[in-house]
Amino acid sequence: GDFIKTLFEETDAKYVEPMVPMLFVKNKPDQFIWQSKKDGWNHLYLYNINGTLIKQLTSGQWEVLDVKGFDAKAENLFYISTEQSPVSKNLYKLDLKKNISKAVTNADCLHNIQISSDGAFVIDNFSSATNPRTIQLIEVNSGKTKQLLQSANPLANYNTGNLSIFKIKSTEGTDL
């Protein structure tokens, strides 16, 4: 189609972004969600089509890794982040009106998520240093879970060392 107008521009002298396109809010075609590292961390921002920032949706010293979509009424947005720990990926549900996030998954694990089209259920396929694989069904609103699969530990019959995840400080004082 023909060019009509520029909705929004963001520039940075050090980066050639965006890595992800804007996401228009379902049922609100005059608003879109933008991912940006303008505060030093990848977070979500809500803009209108005039390019005006409505509000910052997420903030903190952690990264939004992926946006998974909206629930059926487009009142909530699902995203994956490192909010709990830089070595875990958890799913969150963000209430767009109240700007409040709630963890849907909360274990120190790497979660591979599939969300139902209405946002009511999640298939959570996760693993950790001590769990080879678990698949569970989560009812989002109630938090109820049903385990669908628990993989056996393939190293159960072997003598292995102890594994621990810990933090160390960088020369700047940042936890690594």
SULLIN-V994590 format. One record per backbone hydrogen bond with DSSP energy under -1.0 kcal/mol. NH is the residue of the N-H (numbers start at 1). CO is the residue of the C=O. E is the energy in kcal/mol with one decimal. If there is no record, write none. Layout:
nh->[NH NH]
co->[CO CO]
e->[E E]
This chain:
nh->[23 25 28 31 32 33 34 36 40 43 45 46 47 48 49 51 54 55 57 58 62 64 65 66 68 69 71 72 74 77 78 79 80 81 82 88 89 90 92 93 94 95 96 99 102 104 105 109 110 111 112 114 116 119 122 123 124 125 126 127 128 134 135 136 137 138 139 140 143 146 148 149 151 156 158 170 173 176]
co->[33 31 25 28 47 23 45 43 37 36 34 55 32 52 30 48 46 46 44 44 60 42 80 80 78 78 76 118 71 94 69 92 66 90 63 85 109 81 79 102 77 100 75 95 93 91 91 107 127 89 125 123 121 116 138 114 136 112 134 110 131 126 149 124 146 122 144 120 139 137 135 135 133 153 155 174 170 168]
e->[-2.3 -2.2 -2.1 -2.1 -2.4 -3.3 -2.9 -2.3 -2.1 -2.7 -2.2 -3.1 -2.8 -2.0 -1.8 -2.2 -3.1 -1.5 -2.3 -1.5 -1.7 -2.6 -3.0 -1.5 -2.3 -1.2 -1.7 -2.0 -1.1 -2.3 -3.4 -2.0 -3.0 -2.2 -2.0 -1.6 -2.1 -2.2 -2.9 -2.8 -3.1 -2.8 -2.4 -2.0 -2.1 -3.0 -1.6 -2.6 -2.6 -1.2 -2.7 -1.8 -2.8 -1.7 -2.1 -3.0 -3.1 -2.4 -2.9 -1.4 -2.6 -2.5 -2.5 -2.4 -2.8 -2.9 -3.0 -2.3 -2.7 -2.1 -3.1 -2.0 -2.8 -1.6 -1.9 -2.5 -1.7 -3.3]
